[in-house]
Amino acid sequence: MASCLTASFLAIINLLHFKRKPSKVYLVDFACYKPNDSCICSNETMLERAKLSGRLSEESMKFVTKIVDRSGLGPKTYVPEGLLSIPQNLSLFEARKETETVFFGAIDELFEKTRIDAKEIGILVVNCCVFCPVPSLCDMIVNRYKLRGNILSYNLSGMGCSAGVLAIDFAKRLLQSHPNSYALVLSTENGISNMYWGNNPSMLLINCLFRMGGSACLLSNRPSDRHHAKYQILHTLRTHLGYDDRSYNCVFQHDDEAQKIGVALSKDLMNVAGEALKAHITSLGPLVLPISEKLKFLATFVGKKVLGLKIELYIPDFKLAFEHFCIHTGGRAVLDKMQKSLKLEDRHIEPSRMTLYRFGNTSSSSVWYELAYCEAKGRIKKGDRIWQLAFGSGFKCNSAVWVALDNIYAASKKNPWMDEIHEFPVKVA
């Protein structure tokens, strides 16, 4: 009898365990690395170094100059010292040094902000697309900060500019399965490994846009952290168009005609990004939009898909769902298309344009520089909803939706914008 009661009790406990609501996940704080002035690289300096390298043809130099002039990047973006030295140093040592500098700088600042003991971190997620050394970047972090031996560590590579938001989704899912835990999420791209020194125009675009930077985020599922965390995750969502060949091939790393490796951006990229956005917001809308917007979308969806009417699907007004937008700084043309597609005002796209201008395309970490911009401007108020939207190779479109748990006063903590935020926004020619 006793054994039956025990078995029944355990069965009930197991049932309650599996039916319980997922743990709430909080963003305790985050940090964005701001390189030293020795890494500042104006567009003129970048073009000068490219010319001095002797690797580019005269035609390629003309192409790169035209792209840089229209890029939307300002005069104070950053590149690793190896790309600024004469001659340039593209060694594995320099590539590793670049990533160590970015990650260690961001983590040190994050630990200073949160006062967390590194031994408390139970989950580590690192993403960097093209740089995948041995030992891994995760191993680099574990060794540097002497993280505990049973840490759950994951090294994501090859997943493009959307991997920063993807890593947040991954960490959230892990935290919902491992109670009373902290997760450290790191995002960067390696400038030295990402550079291309051939003469294929589709591969040279990367050189013109990508810059040095990275972020570190501390997530928690501990209820006690709600009282001092900045944000709570409301939703994460991932859309993958890799089943479509055109989408799969639009951002592709391969050898050029001279056997030089680079990442090619196809002419289909903008159209693919638009298709990915449509598919993505079709899934995101029901989670975040007010009922009025849902009904408008449903009416056009039924008319087009069911009744066969020749009408365009209604694009919901996401300004009714979010107060702040952090859209990946893929490039000036990408931001123009996103602003038009989502019917955003200039103030909504301002964090993205200013991040592109000041820091360039920092790949998967760009959405964090944008959120830091909003904080530095004093715009984040308690209850505000933030939409981080990122695109990347594959082709992927990923979102993270946050709610602010309090008014954010960035002046009281380190922020990559604080010593110059009064200069922004600027008009970009």
C-alpha positions in Angstrom: 0.0 0.0 0.0 2.8 2.4 1.0 4.7 1.7 -2.2 1.5 2.4 -4.3 1.0 5.7 -2.5 4.7 6.6 -3.1 4.4 5.7 -6.8 1.2 7.8 -7.1 2.8 10.7 -5.4 5.9 10.6 -7.7 3.7 10.4 -10.7 1.8 13.5 -9.6 5.0 15.3 -9.0 6.3 14.4 -12.5 3.0 15.5 -14.1 3.2 18.8 -12.3 6.8 19.2 -13.3 6.1 18.7 -17.0 3.0 20.9 -17.0 4.5 23.8 -15.2 4.9 27.1 -17.0 8.3 27.7 -18.5 10.6 29.8 -16.3 10.7 33.5 -16.9 14.0 34.6 -18.4 15.6 37.9 -17.6 18.4 40.0 -19.1 20.3 41.1 -16.0 22.6 43.3 -18.1 24.7 43.4 -21.2 27.9 45.1 -22.5 29.2 46.1 -25.9 32.9 46.3 -26.5 34.2 49.7 -27.6 37.8 49.3 -29.0 40.6 51.7 -28.3 41.3 54.7 -30.5 44.2 52.8 -32.0 41.7 50.7 -33.9 39.8 53.7 -35.4 39.5 53.3 -39.2 38.0 56.0 -41.4 36.8 55.2 -44.8 39.8 57.0 -46.2 42.1 54.9 -44.1 40.4 51.7 -45.1 40.8 52.6 -48.8 44.4 53.5 -48.3 45.2 50.2 -46.6 43.4 48.3 -49.4 45.5 50.1 -52.0 48.7 49.6 -50.2 48.1 45.9 -49.9 48.4 45.5 -53.6 45.8 42.8 -53.6 43.1 44.7 -55.5 43.0 45.6 -59.1 42.3 49.1 -60.3 38.7 48.2 -61.2 38.2 46.6 -57.7 39.5 49.8 -56.0 37.0 51.9 -58.0 34.2 49.5 -57.0 35.2 49.5 -53.3 35.5 53.3 -53.3 32.0 53.7 -54.7 30.5 51.2 -52.1 32.3 52.9 -49.2 31.1 56.3 -50.2 27.5 55.1 -50.1 27.8 52.8 -47.1 26.4 55.0 -44.4 29.5 54.3 -42.2 31.1 57.2 -40.4 34.8 58.2 -39.9 35.3 56.5 -36.5 34.4 52.8 -37.0 36.9 50.2 -35.8 39.0 47.4 -37.3 41.6 45.1 -35.7 45.1 46.4 -35.5 46.3 43.6 -37.8 44.3 45.3 -40.7 45.8 48.7 -39.9 49.4 47.7 -39.7 51.7 48.1 -42.7 52.1 45.5 -44.1 48.8 44.0 -42.8 49.1 41.1 -40.4 46.4 38.4 -41.2 47.9 35.6 -39.1 45.9 33.2 -36.9 47.6 34.8 -33.9 46.2 38.2 -34.8 42.8 36.7 -35.5 42.8 35.1 -32.1 44.1 38.2 -30.5 41.2 40.2 -32.0 38.5 37.9 -30.6 40.2 37.7 -27.2 40.3 41.5 -27.1 36.7 41.9 -27.9 35.3 39.1 -25.8 37.5 39.8 -22.7 36.7 43.5 -22.9 32.9 42.9 -23.1 32.9 40.2 -20.4 35.0 42.3 -18.0 32.6 45.2 -18.3 29.6 42.9 -17.9 31.0 41.3 -14.7 31.8 44.8 -13.4 28.2 45.8 -14.0 26.6 42.7 -12.5 29.1 41.8 -9.8 28.5 38.1 -10.6 30.9 35.4 -9.7 32.1 33.6 -12.8 31.6 30.3 -11.0 27.8 30.9 -10.9 27.5 30.8 -14.7 26.0 27.4 -15.7 25.5 28.0 -19.5 27.8 29.5 -22.1 26.7 30.3 -25.7 29.3 31.8 -28.1 28.6 32.7 -31.7 31.1 33.8 -34.3 30.5 33.0 -38.0 33.8 32.6 -39.8 36.4 32.2 -37.1 36.4 28.7 -35.6 39.8 27.9 -34.0 40.9 25.0 -31.9 40.5 25.1 -28.9 37.1 26.6 -29.5 36.0 30.1 -28.5 34.0 28.6 -25.7 37.2 27.0 -24.4 38.9 30.3 -24.6 36.3 31.8 -22.3 36.2 28.9 -19.9 40.0 29.1 -19.6 40.2 32.8 -19.1 37.6 33.1 -16.5 38.0 29.7 -14.9 34.4 28.8 -15.4 33.1 25.7 -13.6 33.8 22.2 -14.9 30.2 21.1 -15.5 29.3 24.2 -17.6 27.0 23.7 -20.6 29.0 25.3 -23.4 28.0 25.7 -27.0 30.0 27.2 -29.9 27.9 28.4 -32.8 29.6 29.1 -36.1 28.6 29.7 -39.7 25.2 31.1 -38.7 25.6 34.7 -40.0 24.5 38.0 -38.6 21.2 36.7 -37.1 23.1 34.4 -34.8 23.2 36.9 -31.9 19.4 36.7 -31.6 19.5 33.0 -32.3 21.9 32.5 -29.4 19.5 34.4 -27.1 16.7 32.0 -28.1 19.0 29.0 -27.6 20.0 30.2 -24.1 16.4 30.9 -23.2 15.4 27.4 -24.1 18.3 26.0 -22.0 17.4 28.2 -19.0 13.8 26.9 -19.2 15.2 23.4 -18.7 17.8 24.2 -16.0 16.3 26.1 -13.0 18.2 28.6 -10.9 20.9 29.2 -13.6 22.8 32.0 -15.3 23.7 32.0 -19.0 26.5 34.0 -20.6 25.8 34.8 -24.3 28.6 36.2 -26.4 28.4 37.5 -30.0 31.1 38.8 -32.4 32.6 38.5 -35.9 36.3 38.2 -36.6 37.4 41.0 -39.0 40.7 39.4 -40.0 39.2 36.0 -40.9 36.3 37.7 -42.6 38.4 39.8 -45.0 38.6 39.0 -48.7 41.5 40.0 -50.9 40.4 39.0 -54.3 38.6 40.9 -57.1 35.1 39.4 -57.2 32.8 42.4 -56.6 30.1 40.3 -54.8 32.8 39.2 -52.2 34.3 42.7 -51.7 31.1 44.0 -50.2 31.9 42.4 -46.8 35.2 44.4 -46.6 33.3 47.6 -47.0 30.7 47.1 -44.3 31.9 44.8 -41.5 33.7 46.3 -38.5 35.2 45.2 -35.1 32.8 44.8 -32.2 31.1 42.3 -29.9 28.7 41.9 -27.0 28.2 40.0 -23.8 24.8 39.3 -22.2 23.9 37.8 -18.8 20.6 35.9 -18.7 19.0 34.5 -15.6 15.9 32.4 -14.7 16.3 33.1 -11.0 13.1 34.8 -9.6 15.2 36.9 -7.3 16.9 38.6 -10.3 13.7 40.1 -11.5 14.2 43.0 -9.0 17.4 44.2 -10.6 17.3 42.8 -14.1 16.9 45.3 -17.0 14.6 43.3 -19.2 12.4 40.1 -19.5 12.2 38.0 -22.6 8.6 38.0 -23.9 9.1 36.1 -27.2 11.9 34.7 -29.4 11.1 33.5 -32.9 13.2 32.0 -35.7 12.4 31.7 -39.4 14.6 29.6 -41.7 14.3 29.7 -45.5 17.2 27.2 -46.1 14.8 24.8 -47.9 14.8 27.3 -50.8 17.9 27.2 -53.0 17.9 30.9 -53.8 17.7 31.8 -50.2 20.3 29.3 -49.2 22.8 30.6 -51.8 22.3 34.4 -51.4 25.1 34.6 -48.7 27.7 32.0 -49.5 31.3 31.4 -48.6 33.4 29.9 -51.4 36.6 30.2 -53.5 36.7 32.8 -56.3 38.3 32.2 -59.7 41.8 32.7 -58.1 41.1 30.3 -55.2 40.7 33.1 -52.7 38.1 32.5 -50.1 35.4 35.1 -49.4 31.7 35.5 -48.6 29.6 36.4 -51.6 26.4 38.4 -51.4 24.1 37.7 -54.3 21.9 40.2 -56.2 18.9 38.3 -54.8 19.8 39.2 -51.2 17.4 42.1 -50.8 14.5 40.2 -52.3 15.2 37.2 -50.1 15.4 39.4 -47.1 12.0 40.8 -48.0 10.5 37.4 -48.3 12.1 36.3 -45.0 10.6 39.3 -43.3 7.1 38.6 -44.7 7.3 34.9 -43.5 8.6 36.0 -40.1 6.1 38.7 -39.3 3.3 36.4 -40.3 4.4 34.2 -37.4 5.4 37.0 -35.0 2.3 39.2 -35.5 -0.2 36.9 -33.6 2.1 37.0 -30.6 2.6 40.7 -30.3 -0.1 42.7 -32.2 -3.3 44.1 -30.9 -6.5 42.4 -32.0 -7.4 45.2 -34.5 -4.2 44.6 -36.4 -4.7 40.9 -36.4 -8.2 41.2 -37.9 -6.9 43.5 -40.7 -4.2 41.0 -41.6 -6.6 38.1 -41.4 -9.1 39.8 -43.7 -6.5 40.3 -46.4 -5.0 36.8 -45.9 -8.4 35.1 -46.4 -9.1 37.3 -49.4 -5.8 36.5 -51.1 -5.3 32.9 -50.1 -8.8 31.6 -49.8 -10.9 33.7 -52.1 -8.2 34.3 -54.7 -8.5 38.1 -54.7 -5.7 40.0 -56.4 -4.8 42.0 -53.3 -1.6 42.5 -51.3 -1.4 41.1 -47.8 -1.9 43.8 -45.1 1.4 44.8 -43.4 0.5 45.2 -39.8 1.5 48.4 -37.9 4.2 47.1 -35.6 4.5 50.5 -34.0 1.4 49.5 -32.0 3.3 46.5 -30.7 6.7 48.0 -29.9 8.2 51.3 -28.6 11.7 50.5 -29.8 13.2 48.8 -32.8 16.7 47.3 -33.0 17.1 46.1 -36.6 20.4 44.6 -37.6 22.7 47.0 -39.4 23.1 44.9 -42.5 23.8 48.0 -44.6 22.2 51.2 -45.7 20.1 49.6 -48.4 18.9 46.9 -45.9 17.8 49.6 -43.4 16.0 51.5 -46.1 14.1 48.4 -47.1 13.2 47.5 -43.5 12.0 51.0 -42.8 9.8 51.0 -45.9 8.5 47.5 -45.4 7.6 48.0 -41.7 6.3 51.6 -42.3 8.7 53.0 -39.6 9.3 56.6 -38.9 12.9 58.0 -38.9 13.0 57.9 -35.1 12.3 54.2 -35.0 15.1 53.4 -37.4 17.5 55.9 -35.8 19.3 53.5 -33.5 20.1 51.2 -36.4 21.3 54.0 -38.7 23.4 55.6 -36.0 24.9 52.3 -35.0 25.8 51.7 -38.7 27.4 55.1 -38.9 29.3 55.0 -35.6 30.3 51.3 -35.4 29.6 49.8 -38.8 28.2 46.4 -39.3 29.3 44.5 -36.2 27.4 41.4 -37.4 25.5 39.4 -34.7 26.2 42.0 -32.0 24.8 45.0 -33.8 21.3 44.7 -32.1 23.0 45.2 -28.8 24.8 48.4 -29.8 21.4 49.6 -31.0 19.8 48.8 -27.6 22.7 50.6 -25.9 21.9 53.6 -28.1 18.3 53.7 -26.9 19.5 53.4 -23.3 22.1 56.2 -23.7 19.4 58.5 -25.1 17.3 57.8 -22.0 14.4 56.5 -24.1 13.8 53.1 -22.3 10.9 53.4 -19.8 9.4 50.8 -17.6 7.0 48.6 -19.6 8.5 49.6 -23.0 8.7 46.7 -25.5 11.8 46.3 -27.6 12.0 44.3 -30.9 15.4 43.0 -31.9 15.3 41.8 -35.5 18.2 40.2 -37.3 18.9 38.6 -40.7 21.6 36.2 -41.7 23.0 33.6 -44.0 20.9 30.4 -44.4 18.7 32.4 -45.0 17.4 33.2 -41.5 15.3 35.9 -39.9 15.2 35.9 -36.1 13.5 38.0 -33.4 13.8 38.7 -29.7 11.1 40.7 -27.9 11.8 42.2 -24.5 10.0 44.3 -22.0 11.8 46.8 -19.8 11.4 46.1 -16.1 12.3 49.6 -15.0 13.3 53.0 -16.4 16.9 52.6 -17.7 19.4 55.2 -16.7 22.5 54.4 -18.8 24.5 57.3 -17.4 25.0 55.3 -14.1 26.8 52.5 -15.9 29.2 51.9 -18.8 27.8 52.3 -22.2 29.7 52.5 -25.6 27.8 55.7 -26.5 27.8 57.7 -23.3 30.9 59.9 -23.9 29.5 61.1 -27.2 25.7 60.5 -27.2 25.1 64.2 -27.2 26.5 64.3 -30.8 23.8 62.0 -32.1 21.7 61.6 -34.2 23.8 63.0 -37.2 22.6 63.5 -40.7 24.1 60.8 -42.9 24.9 61.9 -46.5 
